[in-house]
Amino acid sequence: MQLNPYGEYAVLLAASLANDWPHDRAGIVARTRDFGMTKEIPATSVDYERARRVIDDWLRVVDAPYPDARAELLNAQMAEATAYPRLTDHDGEGWHLHYRDEDQALPAALRAVICVGTSLHLVTRGMHRLRRCAAEPCEVVVVDTTRNGRQRYCSVRCANRAAVRRHRARPVLY
């Protein structure tokens, strides 16, 4: 059995949606495909708005100030998801584990996958490995998948900009 890397791909999917929200449902589905979700998801007329709410709820987890608050929010979101893990071979590429029910609507599938994935990411890599970029005024979500667990910036550009600000803020010594 192959265990899907839910912790990494799901949290990266959530960050991608939060950082660059698609213009329509098709854009959300395309993004899920980019991050490895291959199963067809039935469409409903409220998918787009409810999927946005899933991401907004997830951003509350990102912005939680303490691990206990983060865990409380994730536990509540997982309880709302009410999905059960299940073995599946839907693509004929081998058995693997899904953390969502069959034929769920897009928002429910996103909530289940993103909540479980974020939880796995945080408990296996560290509760501090999800944040906003440390370079003000940037608010991009950063998913820290580095080996040392010290990623603070969303890009080299933001890291350089913050370093320049720190350098310029130092007192000049003559």
C-alpha positions as CSV (number, residue, x, y, z in Angstrom):
1,M,0.0,0.0,0.0
2,Q,1.2,3.5,-0.9
3,L,0.5,6.2,1.7
4,N,-0.2,9.4,-0.1
5,P,2.1,12.3,1.0
6,Y,-1.0,14.2,2.3
7,G,1.1,16.2,4.7
8,E,3.1,17.9,2.0
9,Y,1.0,18.1,-1.1
10,A,-2.2,19.1,0.7
11,V,-0.7,21.9,2.7
12,L,1.1,23.1,-0.4
13,L,-2.2,23.0,-2.2
14,A,-3.9,25.1,0.5
15,A,-1.0,27.6,0.4
16,S,-1.2,27.8,-3.3
17,L,-5.0,28.5,-3.2
18,A,-4.6,31.0,-0.4
19,N,-1.7,32.9,-2.1
20,D,-3.3,32.9,-5.6
21,W,-7.1,32.4,-5.4
22,P,-8.4,31.1,-8.8
23,H,-11.1,33.1,-10.7
24,D,-13.6,30.2,-10.9
25,R,-14.3,26.6,-9.9
26,A,-12.4,25.3,-12.9
27,G,-9.3,27.1,-11.7
28,I,-9.7,25.4,-8.3
29,V,-10.0,22.0,-9.9
30,A,-7.0,22.7,-12.1
31,R,-5.0,23.6,-9.0
32,T,-6.1,20.4,-7.2
33,R,-4.8,18.4,-10.3
34,D,-1.5,20.3,-10.2
35,F,-1.0,19.1,-6.6
36,G,-1.9,15.4,-7.3
37,M,-5.7,15.1,-6.8
38,T,-6.8,13.0,-9.8
39,K,-10.3,11.8,-8.9
40,E,-13.2,13.6,-10.5
41,I,-15.2,15.7,-8.1
42,P,-18.9,16.3,-8.7
43,A,-19.9,19.9,-9.3
44,T,-22.5,21.9,-7.4
45,S,-23.6,25.5,-7.8
46,V,-22.0,26.7,-4.5
47,D,-18.6,25.1,-4.8
48,Y,-16.7,28.2,-5.5
49,E,-18.0,30.2,-2.5
50,R,-17.8,27.3,-0.1
51,A,-14.3,26.4,-1.3
52,R,-13.2,30.0,-0.5
53,R,-14.6,29.6,3.0
54,V,-12.5,26.4,3.4
55,I,-9.4,28.4,2.6
56,D,-10.4,31.3,4.8
57,D,-10.9,28.9,7.7
58,W,-7.5,27.3,7.0
59,L,-5.9,30.8,7.0
60,R,-7.1,31.1,10.6
61,V,-4.9,28.1,11.4
62,V,-1.9,29.7,9.6
63,D,-2.4,32.9,11.6
64,A,-3.0,31.2,15.0
65,P,-0.4,32.6,17.5
66,Y,0.2,29.4,19.5
67,P,0.4,25.6,18.8
68,D,-2.6,25.0,21.1
69,A,-4.7,27.4,19.2
70,R,-3.6,26.0,15.9
71,A,-4.4,22.4,17.1
72,E,-7.8,23.5,18.4
73,L,-8.7,25.1,15.0
74,L,-7.5,22.1,13.1
75,N,-9.4,19.7,15.3
76,A,-12.6,21.7,14.8
77,Q,-12.1,21.8,11.0
78,M,-11.4,18.0,10.9
79,A,-14.6,17.3,12.9
80,E,-16.5,19.5,10.5
81,A,-15.1,17.5,7.6
82,T,-16.5,14.2,8.9
83,A,-14.6,12.2,6.3
84,Y,-13.2,8.7,7.0
85,P,-9.9,7.4,5.7
86,R,-10.3,4.7,3.0
87,L,-8.3,2.5,0.7
88,T,-8.8,3.2,-2.9
89,D,-7.4,2.1,-6.3
90,H,-9.5,4.6,-8.4
91,D,-6.8,5.2,-11.0
92,G,-5.7,1.6,-11.3
93,E,-2.2,2.7,-10.3
94,G,-2.1,0.9,-6.9
95,W,-3.8,1.0,-3.6
96,H,-3.5,4.2,-1.6
97,L,-5.2,6.0,1.3
98,H,-7.7,8.8,0.8
99,Y,-8.8,11.1,3.7
100,R,-12.1,12.0,2.1
101,D,-15.3,10.3,1.3
102,E,-16.2,9.2,-2.1
103,D,-18.2,11.6,-4.3
104,Q,-17.9,14.5,-1.9
105,A,-18.5,18.0,-3.3
106,L,-15.4,20.1,-3.9
107,P,-15.5,22.2,-0.7
108,A,-15.9,19.1,1.5
109,A,-13.1,17.2,-0.3
110,L,-10.8,20.2,0.1
111,R,-11.6,20.6,3.8
112,A,-10.9,16.9,4.5
113,V,-7.7,16.7,2.5
114,I,-6.3,20.1,3.6
115,C,-7.1,19.6,7.3
116,V,-5.6,16.2,7.5
117,G,-2.7,17.2,5.4
118,T,-2.0,20.3,7.5
119,S,-2.2,18.2,10.6
120,L,0.2,15.6,9.3
121,H,2.6,18.3,8.1
122,L,2.6,20.1,11.5
123,V,2.9,17.0,13.7
124,T,5.6,15.4,11.6
125,R,7.7,18.5,10.8
126,G,6.8,20.8,13.7
127,M,3.9,23.1,14.7
128,H,5.9,26.2,13.7
129,R,6.3,25.1,10.0
130,L,3.4,27.1,8.7
131,R,3.3,30.9,8.7
132,R,3.1,34.2,6.8
133,C,6.2,35.5,5.1
134,A,8.4,37.5,7.7
135,A,9.1,40.3,5.2
136,E,6.6,43.1,5.7
137,P,4.3,44.0,4.0
138,C,4.3,40.5,2.3
139,E,1.5,38.2,3.6
140,V,2.2,35.1,1.5
141,V,1.7,31.8,3.3
142,V,5.0,29.9,3.8
143,V,4.9,26.1,4.1
144,D,8.3,25.2,5.6
145,T,9.5,21.9,4.1
146,T,13.2,22.7,4.6
147,R,15.4,20.2,6.3
148,N,16.3,22.6,9.2
149,G,12.8,24.1,9.7
150,R,13.9,27.7,9.6
151,Q,12.2,29.0,6.5
152,R,10.8,32.5,7.3
153,Y,10.4,34.0,3.8
154,C,8.3,33.1,0.8
155,S,11.2,33.9,-1.6
156,V,14.8,35.0,-2.0
157,R,13.5,38.4,-2.9
158,C,11.6,38.8,0.4
159,A,14.6,37.5,2.4
160,N,16.9,40.0,0.6
161,R,14.5,42.9,1.1
162,A,14.2,42.1,4.9
163,A,18.0,41.9,5.1
164,V,18.4,45.3,3.5
165,R,15.9,46.8,5.9
166,R,17.7,45.4,8.9
167,H,21.0,46.7,7.5
168,R,19.6,50.2,6.9
169,A,18.1,50.2,10.4
170,R,21.4,49.7,12.1
171,P,23.1,52.8,13.6
172,V,25.9,54.3,11.6
173,L,29.2,54.1,13.4
174,Y,31.9,56.6,12.4
